Amino acid sequence: MLSLKENFYETMKGKDGKPDAFVPEWKPFPQVWDPVFYYQNPAVPGGPPVKNPLGVTLHWGEDEPGAMPIVTDETKVVRDVTKWRDYVEFFDLRDRGLDWTQAKADAEKVRADDKFVMVWNVNGLFEMSHFLMGFEDTLMNLLEEPDAMHDLIEAMKNFKLSQIEYMIDELKPDVFMTHDDWGSKTSLFMSPGTWREFYKEPWREIFSLIKSKGCVTMHHSDSFCEPIVKDMVEIGLDIWQGVLPTNDIQRIKKETDGKLVLMGGIDVTVIDVPNWTEEMVRTEVARACKDYHEGGVFIPAMTMGGEGSLFPGVDDVVVDEIQKQSKIYFK
């Protein structure tokens, strides 16, 4: 029987791999919470709206998976993208005196359990764009002010690169997860061509840095990204986490020649709900395992961007059912 880490590596090998079970969601790589996350995301679940260091007003509602921006005429940070430097200043986190003591201790505990240390950096380049100026302005500015948007995205990319390098230097992770939702359940937020023009190359640089440090690249986007999956492989992504079942997951495996591990397929909107039942959860997990096991490179998981569930007990049933399904599909 393979260990959690061995089984994950076999899953990563695609057609040449020989895993002996489904990777049980997040079990091989528990998330290590770090001071970069807390510094940039000061909102707490159920707490009042607060501003982050870039001036974005955030609110984390109860029973919600994370903090979201409140962008109104009063709170909008970047009011004119051609003058974005007048509104926002990107800083060096190494100058902020962050305390890494707890995060380093947590990382060592993960290593002692023979699991992968995984860190995460949320609010990627598109999300940072609409956090600063709102969805409407972001999408319109991509069309009407391309030069200014390229300039702003370049600055955000450099800001991210410095954060990621800082985090890797401090925690020496095995897996690095980035976050950037690029679409809704049924479409990208922009045309594939627009995504390629503005975001593809900056993300290539980010993934290149992560891989140069010896880390597996994992990216969360619980979105319809089917039109750009070949691009995702090309720019260095190893694992697409959060893949929604509205994507043709089996088709994506063929289009990417098994080079992209797909983590997700279990729709949280179906099971992570107030009136959930064990039968509901097990049925959805069994469906995902049945529909997506063929061809490998699939990690059954809920589609939101982290371990656990909004409603207590749901994730425990998910993991238990994944292990039961492994006995069916792995002899």
URCORNOR-V374752 format. One record per backbone hydrogen bond with DSSP energy under -0.5 kcal/mol. NH is the residue of the N-H (numbers start at 1). CO is the residue of the C=O. Records with the same first field share a line. If there is no record, write none. Layout:
NH: CO / CO
This chain:
7: 3
8: 4
9: 5
10: 6
11: 7
12: 8
13: 9 / 10
14: 11
16: 13
17: 14
25: 23 / 300
27: 24
29: 26
32: 118
33: 31
38: 34
39: 35
40: 36
41: 37
46: 60
47: 44
50: 58
52: 56
55: 52
58: 50 / 56
59: 68
61: 59
64: 61
68: 59
70: 57
71: 69
72: 70
76: 72
77: 132
78: 132
79: 77
83: 80
84: 81
86: 83
87: 84
88: 84
93: 91
95: 92
96: 93
100: 98
104: 100
105: 101
106: 102
107: 103
108: 104
109: 105
110: 106
111: 107
112: 108
113: 109
114: 111
115: 110
116: 28
118: 30 / 116
119: 175
121: 177
124: 179
128: 124
129: 125
130: 126
131: 127
132: 128
133: 129
134: 130
138: 134
139: 135
140: 136
141: 137
142: 138
143: 139 / 140
144: 140
145: 141
149: 145
150: 146
151: 147
152: 148
153: 149
154: 150
155: 151
156: 152
157: 153
158: 154
159: 155
160: 156
161: 157
162: 158
163: 159
164: 160
165: 161
166: 162
167: 163
168: 164
169: 165
170: 166
171: 167
172: 168
174: 117
175: 117
176: 216
177: 119
178: 176 / 218
179: 121
180: 220
182: 180
184: 187
189: 182
195: 191
196: 192
197: 193
198: 194
199: 195
200: 195
201: 196
203: 199
204: 200
205: 201
206: 202
207: 203
208: 204
209: 205
210: 206
211: 207
212: 208
213: 209 / 210
214: 211
215: 210
216: 174
218: 176 / 216
219: 239
220: 178
221: 219 / 241
223: 221
224: 184 / 187
225: 223
228: 225
229: 226
232: 228
233: 229
234: 230
235: 231
236: 233
237: 232
238: 217
239: 217
240: 261
241: 219 / 239
242: 263
243: 240 / 263
244: 223
247: 244
249: 247
252: 248
253: 249
254: 250
255: 251
256: 252
257: 254
258: 253
259: 256
261: 238 / 259
262: 297
263: 240 / 261
264: 262 / 299
265: 243
266: 301
267: 265
268: 266
270: 267
271: 267
272: 268
273: 271
276: 273
281: 277
282: 278
283: 279
284: 280
285: 281
286: 282
287: 283
288: 284
289: 285
290: 286
291: 287
292: 288
293: 289
296: 293
299: 262
300: 298
301: 264
303: 266
306: 304
312: 310
314: 311
317: 313
318: 314
319: 315
320: 316
321: 317
322: 318
323: 319
324: 320
325: 321
326: 322
327: 323 / 324
328: 325
329: 325
330: 326
